Amino acid sequence: MPIKLVASDLDGTLVDHNNLIPVNNLNAIYDMEKKNIDFAICTGKTYSITKDICDKCHASYGIFGNGTQIINLKTGEEIYKNLLPLQDFNSCYNLAKKHNFHVHVYSDTEIISEDLLYMDLRNYVLNGNKNTSNLSFKIAENIQDYVTNNNTSIFKLVISSTEDLSNLKNEILSNFDLNINHIRKKGFYKDKIINKEYEYLDITPKHIGKGYALEYLSNFLKVDKQDIMSIGDNVNDIDMIKISGKSATLSDSYDEVKKVASYITTNTSENAGFAEAVYKFIS
């Protein structure tokens, strides 16, 4: 069956380490467009962070916040949204602070932090060190107070540290019904944007993830999952890859992803591995 929808991660997949889209990747997207193949961006970032990239690559749909929100980018219609309850945020925040771990949160238009250190700093650097009409960076003396006082809608919570976060992850999961992606940016996967090694817990409501969201989108569009191709490089892409009829990952992806993808490119994200994967299945 021909591919009807291509779903792709952003960082380390569609965009390179400088947050740029290699020209060959753009050409592959435009060739998909000529074949009437819809393109969906599937990212852990919120829409406000990625709007410019979505526009540039003519994406039809967007799965944001690792699945907390789905938007029809052709019409602006919000197809799905599932926010993190305030009670769960407060509980996780208190646990993180008990261990002196770093916390930041994402609303639809803000990244809220007490001090830019990890993924929050990375996004600050990638977005030109400035606030825009789509996205603003808020430094709060206390995130918990800020969220409560401003009735902030939380798309996701991120806890970061240079230390191992496995015990905290287990503690949260044993007490709360939440979804957690545990990402380690260490060694080969070191964050080159801010030149730092760390790991983080990406926390969202239960039954939230790129796989859940892509399945929801496929049902919404009445597209069979066998007619979907997905591309990703990180562990939060695994569920998306597993449910797709065709899938690919890049040569510099996490090993866990290589074990489940049906195709591994010879090229890296820096050398348009995304385009290689697309042409493997749509040419």
Secondary structure by P-SEA (a helix, b strand, c coil): ccccbbbbbcccccccccccccaaaaaaaaaaaaacbbbbbbccccccccaaaaaaaccccccccccccccccccccccccccccaaaaaaaaaaaaaabbbbbbcccccccccccccaaaaaaaaacccccccbbbbbcccaaaaaaaacccccbbbbbccccaaaaaaaaaacccbbbbbbbcccccccccccccccccccccccccaaaaaaaaaaaaccccccbbbbbccccaaaaaaacccccccccccaaaaaccccccccccccaaaaaaaaaccc
